[in-house]
């Protein structure tokens, strides 16, 4: 699967979201590298990643890394030409929905660039040491993301009806 950086004439519609497959890994890795996001743990958590696909090209990705009763939202990336078109929002909403349906207590993330964007999904910044042990044990928390990254949390239990 190719990685595209701009929509083509035949692919102007909203991309289709679907579960990631093993065949998507190279395109996911290229998109994460292009977005300056870490690859640590991606292969191991690939089965709970969601991709956005348009015209056979991977144009976005978001991952859910399960950790006991909590989970880590990670690897949210959208190809340059597809940004500001709702792709990232659709991916994050899909991953949040999956976390809630799995009974995840709380969803955490680390970000160096999007601390103003994630509150629109119910995330709030927390102190790094306030994250539970299972989240602090992830590769992202242990060093894949810089110590300066903002840690954010979303309580999933209050959103389940």
DSSP file (Angstrom, degrees, kcal/mol; ACC not computed):
  #  RESIDUE AA STRUCTURE BP1 BP2  ACC     N-H-->O    O-->H-N    N-H-->O    O-->H-N    TCO  KAPPA ALPHA  PHI   PSI    X-CA   Y-CA   Z-CA
    1    1 A X              0   0    0      0, 0.0    56,-0.1     0, 0.0     2,-0.1   0.000 360.0 360.0 360.0 132.2    0.0    0.0    0.0
    2    2 A X  E     -a   57   0A   0     54,-0.5    56,-2.4     1,-0.0     2,-0.5  -0.435 360.0-128.4 -83.6 156.7    1.4    3.4   -1.0
    3    3 A X  E     -a   58   0A   0     54,-0.2     2,-0.4    -2,-0.1    56,-0.1  -0.918  25.5-163.0-102.8 127.7    1.6    6.4    1.2
    4    4 A X        -     0   0    0     54,-1.1    75,-0.1    -2,-0.5     3,-0.1  -0.871  18.4-167.4-113.6 148.1    0.1    9.5   -0.3
    5    5 A X  S    S+     0   0    0     -2,-0.4    76,-3.4     1,-0.2     2,-0.3   0.522  75.8  32.8-108.4  -8.9    0.7   13.1    0.8
    6    6 A X  S    S-     0   0    0     75,-0.2    -1,-0.2    74,-0.2    76,-0.1  -0.998  86.2-103.4-146.6 146.5   -2.0   14.8   -1.2
    7    7 A X        -     0   0    0     74,-0.5     2,-0.2    -2,-0.3     5,-0.1  -0.384  35.1-139.0 -66.7 145.3   -5.5   13.8   -2.4
    8    8 A X    >   -     0   0    0      3,-0.1     3,-1.3     1,-0.1    -1,-0.1  -0.541  28.2-100.6 -97.0 169.5   -5.8   12.9   -6.0
    9    9 A X  G >  S+     0   0    0      1,-0.3     3,-0.6    -2,-0.2    -1,-0.1   0.859 124.4  46.1 -58.0 -36.8   -8.7   13.9   -8.3
   10   10 A X  G 3  S+     0   0    0      1,-0.2    -1,-0.3     2,-0.1     3,-0.2   0.542 112.0  52.8 -84.5  -5.5  -10.4   10.5   -7.9
   11   11 A X  G <   +     0   0    0     -3,-1.3    -1,-0.2     1,-0.1    -2,-0.2  -0.122  65.1 118.0-122.5  38.0   -9.9   10.4   -4.1
   12   12 A X    <   +     0   0    0     -3,-0.6    -1,-0.1    -5,-0.1     3,-0.1   0.672  54.7  92.6 -80.1 -15.6  -11.4   13.7   -3.0
   13   13 A X  S    S-     0   0    0     -3,-0.2     3,-0.1     1,-0.2     2,-0.0  -0.260  97.2 -75.5 -71.7 164.2  -14.1   12.0   -0.8
   14   14 A X        -     0   0    0      1,-0.1    -1,-0.2    40,-0.0    -2,-0.1  -0.361  59.2-106.9 -59.8 135.3  -13.6   11.3    2.9
   15   15 A X        -     0   0    0      1,-0.1     2,-0.4    -3,-0.1    39,-0.2  -0.216  30.5-109.4 -64.1 155.8  -11.2    8.3    3.3
   16   16 A X  E     -B   53   0A   0     37,-2.8    37,-2.7    -3,-0.1     2,-0.4  -0.721  27.9-140.7 -85.6 132.2  -12.5    5.0    4.5
   17   17 A X  E     +B   52   0A   0     -2,-0.4     2,-0.3    35,-0.2    35,-0.2  -0.774  33.4 153.5 -93.8 140.1  -11.6    3.9    8.0
   18   18 A X  E     -B   51   0A   0     33,-2.1    33,-2.9    -2,-0.4     2,-0.1  -0.976  48.3 -79.8-156.3 164.7  -10.7    0.3    8.7
   19   19 A X  E     -B   50   0A   0     -2,-0.3    31,-0.2    31,-0.2     2,-0.1  -0.434  53.7-109.4 -66.9 142.1   -8.7   -1.9   11.0
   20   20 A X        -     0   0    0     29,-2.5     2,-0.3    26,-0.3    29,-0.1  -0.402  32.7-156.9 -70.3 150.2   -5.0   -2.0   10.1
   21   21 A X    >   -     0   0    0     -2,-0.1     3,-1.6     1,-0.1     4,-0.5  -0.793  33.8-102.1-120.5 167.6   -3.6   -5.2    8.7
   22   22 A X  G >  S+     0   0    0     -2,-0.3     3,-1.3     1,-0.3     4,-0.3   0.852 121.4  61.8 -56.6 -34.6    0.0   -6.6    8.7
   23   23 A X  G 3  S+     0   0    0      1,-0.3     4,-0.3     2,-0.1     3,-0.3   0.714  97.0  59.9 -66.4 -19.6    0.3   -5.5    5.1
   24   24 A X  G <> S+     0   0    0     -3,-1.6     4,-2.7     1,-0.2     3,-0.4   0.651  78.0  93.5 -80.4 -15.8   -0.3   -1.9    6.2
   25   25 A X  H <> S+     0   0    0     -3,-1.3     4,-2.9    -4,-0.5     5,-0.2   0.865  82.5  49.0 -52.5 -48.4    2.8   -1.8    8.5
   26   26 A X  H  > S+     0   0    0     -4,-0.3     4,-2.2    -3,-0.3    -1,-0.2   0.922 115.2  44.7 -59.3 -42.4    5.3   -0.4    5.9
   27   27 A X  H  > S+     0   0    0     -3,-0.4     4,-2.3    -4,-0.3    -1,-0.2   0.882 113.4  51.1 -68.6 -37.6    2.9    2.5    5.0
   28   28 A X  H  X S+     0   0    0     -4,-2.7     4,-2.6     2,-0.2     5,-0.2   0.937 110.4  49.2 -62.3 -46.3    2.1    3.1    8.6
   29   29 A X  H  X S+     0   0    0     -4,-2.9     4,-2.5    -5,-0.3    -2,-0.2   0.903 110.6  50.2 -61.7 -41.2    5.8    3.3    9.5
   30   30 A X  H  X S+     0   0    0     -4,-2.2     4,-2.5    -5,-0.2    -1,-0.2   0.915 111.8  48.0 -62.9 -42.1    6.4    5.7    6.6
   31   31 A X  H  X S+     0   0    0     -4,-2.3     4,-1.4     2,-0.2    -2,-0.2   0.904 112.5  48.5 -66.1 -40.9    3.6    8.0    7.7
   32   32 A X  H  <>S+     0   0    0     -4,-2.6     5,-3.1     2,-0.2    -2,-0.2   0.910 112.3  48.4 -66.0 -42.1    4.8    8.0   11.3
   33   33 A X  H ><5S+     0   0    0     -4,-2.5     3,-1.6     1,-0.2    -2,-0.2   0.925 110.4  51.4 -62.9 -44.2    8.4    8.8   10.3
   34   34 A X  H 3<5S+     0   0    0     -4,-2.5    -1,-0.2     1,-0.3    -2,-0.2   0.803 112.6  46.9 -62.3 -28.3    7.1   11.6    8.1
   35   35 A X  T 3<5S-     0   0    0     -4,-1.4    -1,-0.3    -5,-0.2    -2,-0.2   0.329 115.5-117.7 -94.1   5.7    5.1   12.9   11.1
   36   36 A X  T < 5 +     0   0    0     -3,-1.6     2,-0.3     1,-0.2    -3,-0.2   0.878  66.3 142.9  58.4  42.3    8.1   12.6   13.4
   37   37 A X      < -     0   0    0     -5,-3.1    -1,-0.2    -6,-0.1    -2,-0.1  -0.849  53.9 -99.9-110.8 149.6    6.3   10.0   15.6
   38   38 A X        -     0   0    0     -2,-0.3    -1,-0.1     1,-0.1   102,-0.1  -0.282  15.6-155.7 -70.9 151.9    8.0    7.0   17.2
   39   39 A X    >   +     0   0    0      2,-0.1     3,-2.2   105,-0.1     4,-0.5   0.546  52.8 124.8 -98.4 -12.4    7.8    3.5   15.8
   40   40 A X  T 3  S+     0   0    0      1,-0.3   100,-0.1     2,-0.1    -2,-0.1  -0.259  84.4   2.9 -53.7 126.1    8.5    1.7   19.1
   41   41 A X  T 3> S+     0   0    0     98,-0.1     4,-1.5     1,-0.0    -1,-0.3   0.367  95.4 114.7  81.6  -4.6    5.7   -0.7   19.9
   42   42 A X  H X> S+     0   0    0     -3,-2.2     4,-0.7     1,-0.2     3,-0.5   0.956  76.8  48.2 -63.7 -50.1    3.8   -0.2   16.6
   43   43 A X  H >4 S+     0   0    0     -4,-0.5     3,-0.7     1,-0.2     4,-0.2   0.893 112.4  50.0 -56.6 -41.6    4.3   -3.7   15.3
   44   44 A X  H 34 S+     0   0    0      1,-0.2    -1,-0.2     2,-0.1     3,-0.2   0.782 119.1  36.4 -70.9 -27.4    3.2   -5.2   18.6
   45   45 A X  H X< S+     0   0    0     -4,-1.5     3,-2.3    -3,-0.5    19,-0.3   0.303  81.6 113.4-106.2   7.7    0.0   -3.1   18.8
   46   46 A X  G X<  +     0   0    0     -4,-0.7     3,-2.0    -3,-0.7   -26,-0.3   0.796  65.9  66.8 -54.5 -34.8   -0.8   -3.1   15.1
   47   47 A X  G 3  S+     0   0    0      1,-0.3    -1,-0.3    -4,-0.2    -2,-0.1   0.690 103.4  46.9 -64.2 -17.1   -4.0   -5.2   15.5
   48   48 A X  G <  S+     0   0    0     -3,-2.3    16,-0.9    16,-0.1     2,-0.3   0.062  91.2 107.0-112.3  25.3   -5.6   -2.3   17.4
   49   49 A X  E <   - C   0  63A   0     -3,-2.0   -29,-2.5    14,-0.2     2,-0.4  -0.722  55.4-150.7 -97.0 152.6   -4.6    0.4   14.9
   50   50 A X  E     -BC  19  62A   0     12,-3.1    12,-2.1    -2,-0.3     2,-0.3  -0.965  11.3-162.0-121.0 139.5   -7.1    2.1   12.6
   51   51 A X  E     -BC  18  61A   0    -33,-2.9   -33,-2.1    -2,-0.4     2,-0.5  -0.883  14.9-137.9-120.5 154.9   -6.1    3.4    9.2
   52   52 A X  E     -BC  17  60A   0      8,-2.4     7,-3.0    -2,-0.3     8,-1.2  -0.953  27.4-171.1-107.6 129.1   -7.7    5.9    6.8
   53   53 A X  E     +BC  16  58A   0    -37,-2.7   -37,-2.8    -2,-0.5     2,-0.4  -0.965  12.4 177.0-127.5 137.2   -7.5    4.8    3.2
   54   54 A X  E >  S- C   0  57A   0      3,-2.6     3,-2.3    -2,-0.4   -43,-0.1  -0.978  73.9 -12.4-140.5 126.4   -8.3    6.6    0.0
   55   55 A X  T 3  S-     0   0    0     -2,-0.4     3,-0.1     1,-0.3   -44,-0.1   0.814 128.7 -54.0  56.8  32.2   -7.9    5.3   -3.5
   56   56 A X  T 3  S+     0   0    0      1,-0.3   -54,-0.5   -55,-0.1     2,-0.4   0.415 115.7 115.0  83.4  -2.0   -5.7    2.5   -2.2
   57   57 A X  E <   -aC   2  54A   0     -3,-2.3    -3,-2.6   -56,-0.1     2,-0.6  -0.813  69.2-124.4-104.4 142.6   -3.4    4.8   -0.3
   58   58 A X  E     +aC   3  53A   0    -56,-2.4   -54,-1.1    -2,-0.4    -5,-0.2  -0.748  35.9 166.5 -81.8 120.7   -2.9    5.1    3.4
   59   59 A X  E     +     0   0A   0     -7,-3.0    20,-2.5    -2,-0.6     2,-0.3   0.440  59.1  12.0-117.8  -3.4   -3.6    8.7    4.4
   60   60 A X  E     -DC  78  52A   0     -8,-1.2    -8,-2.4    18,-0.2     2,-0.3  -0.982  55.0-170.1-167.7 160.6   -4.0    8.5    8.2
   61   61 A X  E     +DC  77  51A   0     16,-2.4    16,-2.4    -2,-0.3     2,-0.3  -0.992   5.1 178.6-154.2 150.5   -3.5    6.3   11.2
   62   62 A X  E     - C   0  50A   0    -12,-2.1   -12,-3.1    -2,-0.3     2,-0.3  -0.961  16.2-153.7-151.4 144.2   -4.3    6.1   14.9
   63   63 A X  E     -DC  74  49A   0     11,-3.4    11,-2.3    -2,-0.3     2,-0.5  -0.851  11.8-154.1-124.3 157.4   -3.4    3.4   17.4
   64   64 A X  E     -D   73   0A   0    -16,-0.9     2,-0.7   -19,-0.3     9,-0.2  -0.983  10.9-166.3-127.3 116.4   -4.7    2.0   20.6
   65   65 A X  E     -D   72   0A   0      7,-2.8     7,-2.5    -2,-0.5     2,-0.1  -0.905  18.2-140.2-107.7 109.9   -2.2    0.3   22.9
   66   66 A X  E     +D   71   0A   0     -2,-0.7     2,-0.3     5,-0.2     5,-0.2  -0.433  22.8 177.3 -73.8 140.5   -4.0   -1.7   25.6
   67   67 A X  E >   -D   70   0A   0      3,-2.9     3,-2.5     1,-0.3    67,-0.1  -0.769  57.4 -75.0-143.0  90.5   -2.5   -1.7   29.1
   68   68 A X  T 3  S-     0   0    0      1,-0.3    -1,-0.3    -2,-0.3     0, 0.0  -0.332 115.1 -11.5  52.3-121.1   -4.6   -3.7   31.6
   69   69 A X  T 3  S+     0   0    0     35,-0.1    36,-3.7    -3,-0.1    37,-0.6   0.533 134.7  59.4 -88.0  -3.6   -7.7   -1.5   32.4
   70   70 A X  E <   -De  67 106A   0     -3,-2.5    -3,-2.9    34,-0.2     2,-0.3  -0.667  67.0-156.8-113.5 171.2   -6.2    1.6   30.6
   71   71 A X  E     -De  66 107A   0     35,-1.9    37,-2.7    -5,-0.2     2,-0.5  -0.979  13.8-128.2-147.3 160.4   -5.0    2.3   27.1
   72   72 A X  E     -De  65 108A   0     -7,-2.5    -7,-2.8    -2,-0.3     2,-0.6  -0.949  12.9-146.4-112.9 122.0   -2.7    4.6   25.3
   73   73 A X  E     +D   64   0A   0     35,-3.5    37,-0.5    -2,-0.5     2,-0.3  -0.780  41.5 159.3 -81.4 124.6   -3.9    6.6   22.2
   74   74 A X  E     +D   63   0A   0    -11,-2.3   -11,-3.4    -2,-0.6    37,-0.0  -0.926  32.7  31.5-145.7 165.2   -0.9    6.7   20.0
   75   75 A X  E     +     0   0A   0     -2,-0.3     2,-0.8     1,-0.2    -1,-0.1   0.830  58.3 171.6  58.0  40.6    0.5    7.3   16.6
   76   76 A X  E     +     0   0A   0    -14,-0.2     2,-0.3    -3,-0.1   -14,-0.2  -0.745  15.5 153.8 -82.5 114.3   -2.2    9.7   15.3
   77   77 A X  E     -D   61   0A   0    -16,-2.4   -16,-2.4    -2,-0.8     2,-0.4  -1.000  26.8-168.5-146.0 142.0   -0.8   10.9   12.0
   78   78 A X  E     -D   60   0A   0     -2,-0.3   -18,-0.2   -18,-0.2     5,-0.1  -0.996  35.2-105.0-131.3 135.9   -2.4   12.3    8.8
   79   79 A X    >>  -     0   0    0    -20,-2.5     3,-2.3    -2,-0.4     4,-0.5  -0.287  38.4-110.1 -58.4 143.7   -0.6   12.7    5.5
   80   80 A X  G >4 S+     0   0    0      1,-0.3     3,-1.5     2,-0.2   -74,-0.2   0.851 115.4  50.9 -45.9 -51.3    0.2   16.4    4.8
   81   81 A X  G 34 S+     0   0    0    -76,-3.4   -74,-0.5     1,-0.3    -1,-0.3   0.579 110.2  51.6 -68.7  -8.7   -2.3   16.9    2.0
   82   82 A X  G X4>S+     0   0    0     -3,-2.3     3,-0.8   -77,-0.2     5,-0.6   0.399  81.6 116.4-107.9  -0.5   -5.1   15.4    4.0
   83   83 A X  T <<5S+     0   0    0     -3,-1.5    -4,-0.0    -4,-0.5    -3,-0.0  -0.330  73.2  25.0 -70.4 154.3   -4.7   17.5    7.1
   84   84 A X  T 3 5S+     0   0    0      1,-0.1    -1,-0.2    -2,-0.0    -3,-0.0   0.758  96.0 100.2  63.4  27.8   -7.6   19.9    8.2
   85   85 A X  T < 5S-     0   0    0     -3,-0.8    -2,-0.1     0, 0.0    -1,-0.1   0.213 102.4 -99.0-123.2  10.7  -10.1   17.7    6.3
   86   86 A X  T  >5S+     0   0    0    -72,-0.1     4,-2.3     3,-0.0     5,-0.2   0.456  90.4 118.5  89.2   0.5  -11.5   15.8    9.4
   87   87 A X  H  ><S+     0   0    0     -5,-0.6     4,-2.4     2,-0.2     5,-0.2   0.946  77.3  45.5 -67.4 -48.2   -9.4   12.6    8.9
   88   88 A X  H  > S+     0   0    0     -6,-0.2     4,-2.7     1,-0.2     5,-0.2   0.920 113.3  50.7 -60.8 -43.9   -7.6   12.9   12.2
   89   89 A X  H  > S+     0   0    0      1,-0.2     4,-2.7     2,-0.2     5,-0.2   0.921 110.6  48.9 -59.9 -45.2  -10.8   13.7   14.1
   90   90 A X  H  X S+     0   0    0     -4,-2.3     4,-2.0     1,-0.2    -1,-0.2   0.904 112.2  48.9 -62.3 -41.6  -12.5   10.6   12.5
   91   91 A X  H  X S+     0   0    0     -4,-2.4     4,-2.3     2,-0.2    -2,-0.2   0.934 112.9  46.2 -64.2 -46.6   -9.6    8.4   13.4
   92   92 A X  H  X S+     0   0    0     -4,-2.7     4,-2.7     1,-0.2     5,-0.2   0.916 112.1  51.0 -64.8 -42.8   -9.5    9.6   17.0
   93   93 A X  H  X S+     0   0    0     -4,-2.7     4,-2.3    -5,-0.2    -1,-0.2   0.894 110.4  50.1 -61.3 -39.1  -13.2    9.3   17.4
   94   94 A X  H  X S+     0   0    0     -4,-2.0     4,-2.1    -5,-0.2    -2,-0.2   0.926 112.0  46.8 -64.7 -44.8  -13.1    5.7   16.1
   95   95 A X  H  X S+     0   0    0     -4,-2.3     4,-2.5     2,-0.2    -2,-0.2   0.896 111.5  51.2 -66.1 -40.1  -10.2    4.8   18.5
   96   96 A X  H  X S+     0   0    0     -4,-2.7     4,-2.6     1,-0.2    -1,-0.2   0.933 109.8  50.8 -61.1 -44.7  -12.1    6.3   21.5
   97   97 A X  H  X S+     0   0    0     -4,-2.3     4,-2.4     1,-0.2    -2,-0.2   0.895 110.4  48.7 -58.9 -41.7  -15.2    4.4   20.5
   98   98 A X  H  X S+     0   0    0     -4,-2.1     4,-1.4     2,-0.2    -1,-0.2   0.902 110.5  51.0 -66.4 -40.2  -13.2    1.2   20.4
   99   99 A X  H  <>S+     0   0    0     -4,-2.5     5,-2.4     1,-0.2     4,-0.3   0.929 112.0  47.3 -62.3 -44.6  -11.6    1.9   23.8
  100  100 A X  H ><5S+     0   0    0     -4,-2.6     3,-1.4     1,-0.2    -2,-0.2   0.907 109.7  52.5 -63.4 -42.1  -15.0    2.5   25.3
  101  101 A X  H 3<5S+     0   0    0     -4,-2.4    -1,-0.2     1,-0.3    -2,-0.2   0.771 107.0  53.8 -67.3 -23.9  -16.5   -0.6   23.8
  102  102 A X  T 3<5S-     0   0    0     -4,-1.4    -1,-0.3    -3,-0.3    -2,-0.2   0.491 118.3-112.6 -85.3  -4.3  -13.6   -2.7   25.3
  103  103 A X  T < 5 +     0   0    0     -3,-1.4    -3,-0.2    -4,-0.3    -2,-0.1   0.735  50.3 175.9  80.3  22.6  -14.4   -1.3   28.7
  104  104 A X      < -     0   0    0     -5,-2.4    -1,-0.2    -6,-0.2   -34,-0.2  -0.414  24.1-149.7 -62.3 132.5  -11.2    0.8   29.0
  105  105 A X  S    S-     0   0    0    -36,-3.7    51,-1.9     1,-0.3    52,-1.4   0.949  73.8  -1.6 -69.5 -50.7  -11.2    2.8   32.2
  106  106 A X  E     -eF  70 155A   0    -37,-0.6   -35,-1.9    49,-0.3     2,-0.5  -0.994  61.3-141.4-145.9 148.9   -9.1    5.7   30.9
  107  107 A X  E     -eF  71 154A   0     47,-3.0    47,-2.4    -2,-0.3     2,-0.3  -0.940  22.5-171.4-113.5 130.3   -7.3    6.6   27.7
  108  108 A X  E     +eF  72 153A   0    -37,-2.7   -35,-3.5    -2,-0.5     2,-0.3  -0.772   5.8 178.4-117.7 160.8   -3.9    8.4   27.9
  109  109 A X  E     - F   0 152A   0     43,-1.9    43,-2.6    -2,-0.3     2,-0.4  -0.981  20.4-140.9-154.9 160.8   -1.7   10.0   25.3
  110  110 A X  E     + F   0 151A   0    -37,-0.5     2,-0.3    -2,-0.3    41,-0.2  -0.989  27.4 173.0-122.0 135.6    1.6   11.9   25.0
  111  111 A X  E     - F   0 150A   0     39,-2.1    39,-3.0    -2,-0.4    -2,-0.0  -0.999  30.0-176.5-144.5 146.2    1.9   14.8   22.7
  112  112 A X  S    S+     0   0    0     -2,-0.3    -1,-0.1    37,-0.2    33,-0.0   0.443  94.1  23.8-111.6  -7.3    4.5   17.4   21.9
  113  113 A X  S    S+     0   0    0     37,-0.1     3,-0.2     2,-0.0    -2,-0.0   0.572 114.8  53.1-133.4 -15.4    2.4   19.3   19.3
  114  114 A X    >>  +     0   0    0      1,-0.2     4,-1.9     2,-0.1     3,-1.0   0.024  56.3 122.7-122.0  28.5   -1.4   18.7   19.8
  115  115 A X  T 34 S+     0   0    0      1,-0.3     4,-0.4     2,-0.2    -1,-0.2   0.715  82.0  50.2 -65.0 -17.9   -2.1   19.6   23.4
  116  116 A X  T 34 S+     0   0    0     -3,-0.2    -1,-0.3     2,-0.1     4,-0.2   0.666 110.2  50.0 -89.2 -18.1   -4.6   22.2   22.2
  117  117 A X  T X4 S+     0   0    0     -3,-1.0     3,-1.4     1,-0.1    -2,-0.2   0.873  99.3  61.1 -87.5 -41.1   -6.4   19.8   19.9
  118  118 A X  G ><>S+     0   0    0     -4,-1.9     3,-2.1     1,-0.3     5,-1.5   0.741  86.5  72.0 -67.6 -25.6   -7.1   16.8   22.2
  119  119 A X  G > 5S+     0   0    0     -4,-0.4     3,-1.9     1,-0.3    -1,-0.3   0.799  85.3  70.1 -58.6 -24.6   -9.3   18.6   24.7
  120  120 A X  G < 5S+     0   0    0     -3,-1.4    -1,-0.3     1,-0.3    -2,-0.2   0.658  99.5  48.9 -65.9 -13.0  -12.0   18.7   22.1
  121  121 A X  G < 5S-     0   0    0     -3,-2.1    -1,-0.3    -4,-0.2    -2,-0.2   0.313 131.9 -92.5-103.8   4.7  -12.2   14.9   22.6
  122  122 A X  T < 5S+     0   0    0     -3,-1.9    33,-0.4     1,-0.3     2,-0.2   0.540  80.0 140.5  96.5   7.4  -12.4   15.2   26.4
  123  123 A X      < -     0   0    0     -5,-1.5     2,-0.3    31,-0.1    -1,-0.3  -0.573  29.1-169.5 -82.7 148.2   -8.7   14.8   27.2
  124  124 A X  E     -G  153   0A   0     29,-2.1    29,-2.5    -2,-0.2     2,-0.1  -0.985  27.8-104.9-134.9 147.3   -7.1   17.0   29.9
  125  125 A X  E     -G  152   0A   0     -2,-0.3     2,-0.3    27,-0.2    27,-0.3  -0.451  41.2-178.6 -70.2 141.2   -3.4   17.5   30.7
  126  126 A X  E     -G  151   0A   0     25,-2.8    25,-0.6    -2,-0.1     2,-0.1  -0.899  36.0 -85.4-133.6 164.7   -2.2   15.7   33.8
  127  127 A X    >   -     0   0    0     -2,-0.3     3,-1.9     1,-0.1     4,-0.5  -0.457  39.3-121.5 -67.5 143.6    1.1   15.5   35.6
  128  128 A X  G >  S+     0   0    0      1,-0.3     3,-1.2     2,-0.2    -1,-0.1   0.880 113.0  52.3 -54.9 -42.1    3.5   12.9   34.2
  129  129 A X  G 3  S+     0   0    0      1,-0.2    -1,-0.3     7,-0.0    -2,-0.1   0.531  95.7  71.3 -76.5  -3.7    3.7   11.0   37.5
  130  130 A X  G <  S+     0   0    0     -3,-1.9    -1,-0.2     2,-0.1    -2,-0.2   0.619  74.5 101.9 -83.9 -13.2   -0.1   10.9   37.7
  131  131 A X  S <  S-     0   0    0     -3,-1.2    22,-0.0    -4,-0.5     5,-0.0  -0.461  83.8-105.6 -68.4 142.0   -0.3    8.4   34.9
  132  132 A X    >>  -     0   0    0     -2,-0.1     4,-2.4     1,-0.1     3,-0.7  -0.215  29.4-104.8 -68.1 161.9   -0.9    4.8   36.2
  133  133 A X  H 3> S+     0   0    0      1,-0.3     4,-1.3     2,-0.2    -1,-0.1   0.843 117.7  57.5 -57.1 -39.1    2.0    2.3   36.2
  134  134 A X  H 34 S+     0   0    0      1,-0.2    -1,-0.3     2,-0.2     4,-0.2   0.865 111.1  43.2 -64.9 -34.0    0.7    0.3   33.2
  135  135 A X  H X4 S+     0   0    0     -3,-0.7     3,-1.7     1,-0.2     6,-0.4   0.900 110.9  54.2 -75.0 -42.2    0.8    3.5   31.0
  136  136 A X  H 3< S+     0   0    0     -4,-2.4    -2,-0.2     1,-0.3    -1,-0.2   0.719 102.1  61.6 -64.6 -19.0    4.2    4.5   32.4
  137  137 A X  T 3< S+     0   0    0     -4,-1.3    -1,-0.3    -5,-0.2    -2,-0.2   0.532  81.5 107.7 -84.7  -6.4    5.5    1.1   31.4
  138  138 A X  S <> S-     0   0    0     -3,-1.7     4,-2.4    -4,-0.2     5,-0.2  -0.313  81.1-117.8 -71.2 156.4    4.8    1.6   27.7
  139  139 A X  H  >>S+     0   0    0      1,-0.2     5,-2.4     2,-0.2     4,-0.8   0.877 115.1  55.3 -60.4 -38.8    7.6    2.1   25.2
  140  140 A X  I >4>S+     0   0    0      1,-0.2     5,-2.3     4,-0.2     3,-0.6   0.926 112.9  41.1 -60.7 -44.1    6.3    5.6   24.4
  141  141 A X  I 345S+     0   0    0     -6,-0.4    -1,-0.2     1,-0.2    -2,-0.2   0.842 110.5  58.7 -73.2 -33.3    6.3    6.6   28.0
  142  142 A X  I 3<5S-     0   0    0     -4,-2.4    -1,-0.2     1,-0.1    -2,-0.2   0.579 137.7 -53.4 -76.6  -9.7    9.7    5.0   28.7
  143  143 A X  I <<5S+     0   0    0     -4,-0.8    -3,-0.2    -3,-0.6    -2,-0.1   0.354 110.4  97.9 158.9 -16.1   11.6    7.0   26.1
  144  144 A X  I   <S+     0   0    0     -5,-2.4     2,-0.4     2,-0.1    -4,-0.2   0.880  94.3  45.5 -65.7 -35.0   10.1    6.9   22.6
  145  145 A X  S   <S-     0   0    0     -5,-2.3  -108,-0.0    -6,-0.3   -34,-0.0  -0.843 105.1-102.1-102.1 145.4    8.4   10.2   23.4
  146  146 A X    >   -     0   0    0     -2,-0.4     3,-2.1     1,-0.1    -3,-0.1  -0.255  24.8-116.5 -66.2 154.2   10.5   12.9   25.0
  147  147 A X  T 3  S+     0   0    0      1,-0.3    -1,-0.1    -4,-0.1   -19,-0.1   0.714 114.5  65.2 -61.2 -20.5   10.1   13.6   28.7
  148  148 A X  T 3  S+     0   0    0      2,-0.1    -1,-0.3   -36,-0.0    -2,-0.1   0.539  76.3 118.2 -80.2  -6.4    8.9   17.1   27.8
  149  149 A X  S <  S-     0   0    0     -3,-2.1     2,-0.3     1,-0.1   -37,-0.2  -0.307  72.0-113.8 -62.5 142.7    5.8   15.6   26.1
  150  150 A X  E     -F  111   0A   0    -39,-3.0   -39,-2.1   -25,-0.0     2,-0.5  -0.630  25.8-143.0 -76.1 132.3    2.4   16.6   27.6
  151  151 A X  E     -FG 110 126A   0    -25,-0.6   -25,-2.8    -2,-0.3     2,-0.3  -0.849  22.2-175.0 -97.6 132.0    0.6   13.7   29.2
  152  152 A X  E     -FG 109 125A   0    -43,-2.6   -43,-1.9    -2,-0.5     2,-0.3  -0.927   7.9-160.8-129.8 153.8   -3.2   13.8   28.7
  153  153 A X  E     -FG 108 124A   0    -29,-2.5   -29,-2.1    -2,-0.3     2,-0.4  -0.972   7.8-168.0-136.3 146.9   -6.0   11.6   30.1
  154  154 A X  E     -F  107   0A   0    -47,-2.4   -47,-3.0    -2,-0.3     2,-0.6  -0.982  23.5-134.0-134.0 121.4   -9.6   10.9   29.1
  155  155 A X  E     -F  106   0A   0     -2,-0.4   -49,-0.3   -33,-0.4     4,-0.2  -0.654  21.2-174.8 -75.4 115.7  -11.9    9.1   31.5
  156  156 A X  S >> S+     0   0    0    -51,-1.9     3,-1.1    -2,-0.6     4,-0.6   0.780  72.7  67.0 -84.3 -27.3  -13.7    6.5   29.3
  157  157 A X  G >4 S+     0   0    0    -52,-1.4     3,-0.6     1,-0.3    -1,-0.2   0.827  95.5  55.8 -66.7 -31.5  -16.1    5.1   31.9
  158  158 A X  G 34 S+     0   0    0    -53,-0.2    -1,-0.3     1,-0.2    -2,-0.1   0.663 105.9  53.2 -75.1 -13.5  -18.1    8.4   32.2
  159  159 A X  G <4 S+     0   0    0     -3,-1.1     2,-0.4    -4,-0.2    -1,-0.2   0.562  84.7  97.7 -97.4 -10.6  -18.8    8.3   28.5
  160  160 A X    <<        0   0    0     -3,-0.6   -59,-0.0    -4,-0.6    -4,-0.0  -0.645 360.0 360.0 -81.9 132.2  -20.2    4.8   28.3
  161  161 A X              0   0    0     -2,-0.4    -1,-0.1     0, 0.0    -4,-0.0   0.427 360.0 360.0 -96.1 360.0  -24.1    4.8   28.3
